[in-house]
Structures are given as structure tokens and as C-alpha cells.
Amino acid sequence: PANPEGWERDPFTLSVEGDKLYGRGTTDCLGHVALVTQLFVELAKHKVVTQKTVTAVMIASEENGEIAGVGVETLMETGKIDFLKNGPVLWVDCSDSQPCIGTAGALTWSIKATGKLFHSGLPHLGMNALELAMDAIKVIQDRFYKDFPAHEGEIPYNFACGSTMKPTKVSKCSRQLMPCMHKI
């Protein structure tokens, strides 16, 4: 927080002392912004011809959901970054002056399973979309962890948890009916 009483220097004024910057936001996980900016400067300066389009997407308004139409979710919803879906994508966010796993990052996607609606008392006559979705998620998770295992270079940083593929939202269900459609 930018409460001036808790700061040795004015948090609202950028102070430069030697090779250090002081002020609000100077250590707020912005090293990756400087890194990517410098990458683009070097690419332009040396007129590097790449085989793929190099794109940077910066998170905006991450802590304020009240400003509509701003941020990565809007870019996804409008299709403006669809060309990134086939990768490669590098997440270069960092904190505490060392590499880190994106602890607040999320890839928003969904999977929809369609089954056959029937009363839960006669499950053999229906096809449970929730179970179909769970089976699909299991296959996707197995593939994710096979393709993206922890890298040996992560060991020195003692991450509590590596990259994960965890569903965090499911559609509403009823207790009486086997769902004919389920979205995770």
C-alpha cells in the first residue's frame, strides 16, 4: 500500500539513488516489462527478421475489475490474440528479483460436455455430462503434466508449486438430474 507513513521515501515520487529506483510500482513485478521492452528495442535496432510474429501482451487493470473492456480477457473475447493460441507463448512475469511461476496468472478456457438428461434414480438410462467432462479434464491434465513437467532449472528456487492445470469453475447442477450438459 502507498501509505506514506510506512515508507522511508515519498511513494508517489520516483527517486533514483545510484542504480536503484524507489517509489510505488518500481518493484511491483515490472522487471518483465523492462525485459520485454528491451527485447523489442534490440529486435528493432538490429532489424532482426523472425520466422514468427513476436508479440507482447501486458496485463492491465488486473486489480480493478470495474473498468470494462480492459485487459487480457477482453483481448481474448474479441479474438485479438487468437493468433497466439498455437504458441509458443512465454510467460515472463517475475517477482522478488528471481524467476517465478505466475502465481496470479490464469489461462481462461472452458470445455463443454454433452450427455443425455435423465433422472438420477435411473442413471443407466442417461449419460452423465459431468462424468464426461471429468474424464476429458483428466486426459487434458495428464497431457499437460507430461508436456510441461517441472524443469530441472526450477529446483534451486524451491517453488512450492509448479505450473498447474486446475479447473476452478463449473456450471450449476441439480441433485435430482444427471446433467445433459456440463461446462468446466
C-alpha positions in Angstrom: 0.0 0.0 0.0 1.1 3.5 -0.7 0.6 4.9 2.8 3.4 7.5 3.1 3.8 6.8 6.9 5.1 3.3 6.1 7.7 4.4 3.6 11.2 5.8 4.1 10.8 7.9 0.9 7.7 9.5 -0.8 6.0 6.6 -2.5 4.4 9.0 -5.1 7.8 10.4 -6.2 10.3 8.4 -8.2 13.7 8.6 -6.5 16.9 7.5 -8.2 19.8 6.6 -5.9 22.8 5.1 -7.6 21.4 2.1 -9.6 18.2 1.8 -7.6 14.8 3.2 -8.1 12.4 4.0 -5.2 8.7 4.7 -5.5 5.4 3.0 -5.8 5.4 0.4 -8.5 9.2 0.2 -9.0 9.3 -3.4 -7.7 5.7 -4.4 -8.5 6.6 -7.3 -10.7 7.6 -4.9 -13.5 11.0 -6.4 -14.4 9.4 -8.4 -17.1 8.0 -5.2 -18.7 11.6 -3.8 -18.8 12.9 -7.1 -20.2 10.3 -7.3 -23.0 10.7 -3.6 -23.8 14.4 -4.1 -24.1 13.9 -7.2 -26.3 11.8 -5.1 -28.7 14.4 -2.3 -28.7 17.1 -4.8 -29.6 15.0 -6.5 -32.3 14.3 -3.1 -33.9 17.8 -1.8 -33.6 19.3 -4.9 -35.2 16.5 -5.3 -37.7 16.1 -8.9 -36.8 13.9 -10.9 -39.2 11.9 -13.5 -37.2 10.1 -16.6 -38.5 7.2 -15.9 -36.2 5.4 -12.7 -35.2 6.8 -11.6 -31.8 4.0 -10.1 -29.6 3.9 -8.8 -26.1 0.7 -8.8 -24.1 0.8 -6.8 -20.9 -1.7 -7.2 -18.1 -3.7 -4.1 -17.5 -6.2 -3.3 -14.7 -5.5 -6.7 -13.0 -6.7 -5.5 -9.6 -9.7 -3.4 -10.8 -12.5 -5.4 -12.5 -14.7 -2.3 -12.6 -13.1 -0.9 -15.8 -14.9 -2.7 -18.6 -13.1 -3.6 -21.8 -9.6 -3.5 -20.4 -7.3 -6.5 -20.0 -6.3 -9.8 -21.4 -9.8 -11.3 -21.0 -11.2 -8.6 -23.4 -8.4 -9.3 -25.9 -9.4 -13.0 -25.8 -13.2 -12.3 -26.0 -12.7 -10.1 -29.1 -10.3 -12.5 -30.8 -7.5 -10.0 -30.9 -5.0 -12.5 -29.6 -6.4 -15.7 -31.3 -3.2 -16.0 -33.3 -1.3 -16.8 -30.1 -3.4 -19.9 -29.3 -1.0 -22.2 -31.3 2.0 -20.8 -29.4 4.7 -20.7 -28.5 3.8 -18.4 -25.5 6.3 -17.4 -22.9 5.2 -16.1 -19.5 8.0 -13.9 -18.3 6.3 -12.3 -15.2 8.6 -12.3 -12.1 8.8 -11.0 -8.6 11.4 -10.7 -5.8 14.3 -10.4 -8.3 14.2 -14.1 -9.3 12.3 -16.3 -11.7 8.9 -17.3 -10.5 5.9 -19.3 -11.5 3.0 -16.9 -12.4 1.1 -17.3 -9.1 -1.8 -15.0 -10.2 -1.8 -15.8 -13.9 -4.6 -17.7 -15.5 -5.5 -19.1 -18.8 -9.2 -18.7 -19.3 -10.8 -21.5 -21.3 -13.7 -23.9 -21.0 -14.8 -27.3 -22.1 -18.4 -28.3 -22.7 -19.6 -31.9 -22.5 -22.9 -33.1 -23.7 -24.7 -36.2 -22.4 -28.3 -37.4 -22.1 -30.6 -35.9 -19.4 -32.3 -38.4 -17.1 -33.4 -38.7 -13.5 -30.6 -39.6 -11.2 -32.6 -42.5 -9.8 -32.2 -44.2 -13.2 -28.6 -43.4 -14.1 -28.3 -46.3 -16.5 -30.8 -44.6 -18.9 -28.8 -41.3 -19.1 -25.4 -40.2 -20.0 -23.8 -38.0 -17.3 -22.2 -34.9 -18.9 -20.4 -34.2 -15.6 -18.6 -37.5 -15.8 -17.8 -37.0 -19.4 -16.3 -33.5 -18.6 -14.3 -35.0 -15.7 -12.9 -37.7 -18.0 -11.9 -35.1 -20.5 -10.3 -32.9 -17.9 -8.3 -35.9 -16.7 -6.9 -36.5 -20.2 -6.1 -32.8 -20.6 -4.3 -32.7 -17.2 -2.3 -35.8 -17.9 -1.2 -34.4 -21.2 -0.4 -31.0 -19.6 1.8 -32.5 -16.9 3.5 -34.8 -19.5 4.3 -32.0 -21.9 5.1 -29.4 -19.2 6.9 -31.1 -16.3 8.9 -29.2 -13.7 12.2 -28.1 -15.3 15.4 -29.0 -13.5 16.3 -25.3 -13.6 13.4 -24.6 -11.2 14.9 -26.8 -8.4 17.2 -24.1 -6.9 14.2 -21.7 -6.5 12.3 -24.3 -4.4 8.9 -23.4 -5.8 6.0 -24.5 -3.6 4.1 -25.5 -6.8 5.0 -25.6 -10.5 2.7 -24.8 -13.3 -0.7 -26.4 -12.9 -3.8 -27.2 -14.9 -6.7 -27.0 -12.4 -10.3 -26.3 -13.2 -11.7 -23.6 -11.0 -15.3 -23.1 -12.1 -18.1 -25.4 -13.1 -21.6 -24.9 -14.3 -24.6 -25.2 -12.0 -26.0 -28.7 -11.5 -29.1 -30.2 -9.9 -29.1 -33.0 -7.4 -32.1 -34.7 -9.0 -31.0 -35.0 -12.6 -27.9 -36.3 -14.3 -26.7 -33.2 -16.2 -27.2 -33.4 -20.0 -24.7 -30.6 -20.5 -21.8 -29.6 -18.3 -19.3 -26.8 -18.7 -16.0 -26.6 -16.8 
